[in-house]
Amino acid sequence: MKYLFKFNYFLFDLPYINRTIELFPPWTYFISIGSCILYLILIRTVFPLYKSKFAQQSFAIVHYGLLCFYSLVACLTVFFYLIQTNEIIHWSELLCSPIPSWLRILSISFTLSKIWEWFDTAILIAKGHSLSKIGFLHIYHHATTFVLFLSIMNLPGSEKTGILFNGFVHALMYYHFAFRLPKICRPVITTLQIIQLLTSIYIWYSIPNVCHEYKHFPRENFFEYILPYTLVPVYCLFFFKFFLQQYLFVSSKKIE
C-alpha cells in the first residue's frame, strides 16, 4: 500500500478499493501550501463573520469534547496495535514496519483532523481575542500541522508514533479546554507537548538510519524530509517560551 507525499507529486493507494490517486502540480501545491494559505484567509475573513455561532459555549464544549474523544481513540488504537504486533518493544520494527490498510484509514482521518482543529481559532476569535492576542504559536501551529502530517505519513515509524504521541497529548489538552483540569495540569500538558515534539523529531531522524528501505529517502525527497526539521523546532521554541512566560516568570499574572 503505497503512499508518497511530495510537493510536486502525490501518490496514494486508497485502502481496500484497489485504486491509486496520483496528483501533480498545481494540485499538490493547493493541498500543501494552499492549506496554509486557506487557514490564514479563514481566520482573517471568514471566522470573524460567524462570531455569534462560535461564541456559544455549547459549540466550544462539543468541538473540544469530540476532539478529545477522537484523539483518545486514535491514540489507544495505535497503542494496542503496537502491543499486539510487539512493535512497542522492537525499535526497528516500530520504525520500519509498514502499516496495515485499516490503520492507514485512521492515519488519513488523523491528518484531516488537523483541518478540523482550525475551529480552535474560530472559537478564540468568537470570544473576542485578536490575532495578536491569540499569538504566533497558535496560528503558526494550526497553519502548518496539516502539511506536516502529510509529510510524516511518508515514513511508517513517524506515521504511527505521530498518532500515538499527538493523540495522547491532544486528548489531555482538549479535555482541559472542554471541562477544565486542575491548574497544576497546565504545565504538565505543555511539558508533554515539548517532549512529544522532541521525541518525534528524533524518530524522524532515526528512520533512514535504521530502516534499509528508507535510507535513500532524505536524498530522494529532500524538501519533504527537511520539512519537519523546519517546522518542529519552531513549535518547540515557542512552546518553551510559552512555558517560561506562563509558569516560571508569571509574577503577578494570573494563571487561568
C-alpha positions, -999 to +999 in steps of 0.1 A: +000+000+000+019+030-013+020+065+000+043+093-010+037+130-004+060+154-023+054+190-031+055+181-068+040+146-067+014+129-045+009+091-047-017+074-026-032+039-027-068+040-013-072+012+012-094-017+003-107-004-031-076-010-052-074+024-066-044+047-068-045+085-067-017+104-084-016+142-082+008+167-098+012+204-096-007+227-092-029+203-072-001+192-049+006+229-041-031+235-035-031+207-009+001+216+008+009+253+006-027+261-002-039+246+031-017+270+050-030+300+029-066+288+033-063+288+071-049+323+071-077+335+049-103+319+071-091+334+103-088+369+087-121+370+068-145+341+074-143+331+111-150+367+123-183+366+103-196+338+125-187+350+159-222+345+173-222+308+164-187+300+175-191+320+207-218+297+220-204+277+250-222+246+237-204+248+204-170+250+221-177+221+245-189+199+217-159+208+195-133+202+222-151+172+236-153+154+202-116+162+195-107+149+229-127+116+223-113+112+188-077+119+199-080+093+227-095+067+204-068+072+178-040+071+204-053+039+221-059+022+187-023+027+177-011+018+212-029-016+213-018-022+177+018-018+187+013-041+217-003-067+195+024-066+169+052-064+196+065-033+178+063-014+211+093-034+223+112-037+190+127-004+179+135-014+143+100-029+137+083+002+151+103+024+128+103+003+097+073-020+095+046-007+071+011-001+085-019-022+075-047-008+054-071-003+083-045+018+102-039+039+071-075+049+072-071+060+108-039+079+097-058+097+070-085+107+093-059+119+119-042+141+093-076+155+082-084+163+119-057+190+117-081+209+095-109+202+120-087+218+146-088+251+128-121+257+146-100+262+178-091+296+163-126+303+154-137+299+190-110+322+202-119+348+177-156+345+187-145+351+223-131+385+213-094+376+210-075+395+184-050+376+163-021+393+181-036+380+214-041+345+200-004+346+193+021+334+168+025+299+182-012+291+179-015+305+143+017+290+130+010+257+146-025+254+131-015+267+097+013+241+093+003+209+111-018+196+082+011+197+058+034+184+085+013+153+090+011+148+052+049+146+053+054+124+083+030+098+067+058+091+043+076+070+069+058+043+089+076+049+122+067+086+123+032+079+110+024+055+139+041+075+166+027+107+153-008+095+160+003+079+193+020+109+208-001+136+194-033+118+201-023+114+237-013+150+243-044+163+224-067+141+244-055+158+276-054+192+260-089+191+246-103+176+278-089+206+296-104+230+270-138+214+273-140+207+311-110+223+328-084+203+346-068+215+378-043+243+373-013+220+380-021+201+349-015+230+325+023+230+328+022+192+326+004+193+293+028+219+279+058+198+290+043+168+273+039+188+241+076+197+241+086+161+249+063+148+222+079+172+196+115+163+206+108+126+205+090+128+172+119+147+155+143+121+169+122+093+154+121+111+121+159+113+121+163+077+131+142+060+104+166+065+075+194+053+097+177+022+110+155+012+080+174+000+050+143+006+027+142+042+037+179+051+038+176+070+005+145+089+014+163+121+026+183+123-006+154+114-030+128+136-011+149+164+002+123+191+008+098+167+023+125+153+046+136+187+059+101+199+064+098+186+100+132+200+108+120+234+097+086+233+115+090+213+147+119+232+162+098+264+158+070+247+177+094+236+204+110+271+208+076+288+212+062+261+235+092+265+256+088+303+256+051+299+265+061+276+294+086+301+307+062+330+304+031+312+318+046+291+346+080+303+356+081+340+352+044+348+359+050+375+385+015+388+393+000+373+362-029+351+369-029+315+356-064+308+345 
